[in-house]
Amino acid sequence: MSKISILCEMWEFMKERKKWWLAPIIIFLVLLGVLIVLTESSAIAPFIYVLF
């Protein structure tokens, strides 16, 4: 199962069951994951760690 199909399945679930309150949570978790991956070994990592 690919990551894209999981996202599509989650979107269909939210549309069908009217669970729109899940969208901000999922967006936040995805953005946090991207931030962690991008700052893992970059020059901006020390500046990001100051925020947390």
N, C-alpha and C positions, 0 to 999 in steps of 0.2 A: 504494500500500500504506500503510495507516494505522499509526500507532504502536501502537495497541491490538492489531492483528493480528500485528505483529512480536512483541509480548510473549506473546501466546497461542501463537504458533508456537514460541517459545523454550521456553515451559512444556511444550508437548507433546513437544518434543525431549528435554527433561530427564526427563520421565516415561517415555518410551519407551525411551531408552537408558541410564537409571539414572545420569545424570550429576548427582547431587545436589550434588557439590562445587562446581558452577558457581553455585549459588544465592547463597551469601554474596558472591561476587565481583560478581555482577550487582546485588545489592541495594546493595552499597557504591558501585558506580559510579553507580547511579541517585541515591542520596542525595547523593553528591558533586556531581553535575550540578545537582540541585535547590538545593543550598547555593550553588553558584556563580551560578545564575540569580537567586536571591532576594537575594543580597548585592551584586549588580552595581551597583545604584544606590540603596542604602538607607542609613539612618542607622547601622545596626549594622555596616556593612562594616569600619570601623576596628577594631572589637573582634574580628571574625572573623579579620582578617589577623594579629592578634597570636598567634593559635593556630598559624598556619602559619609 
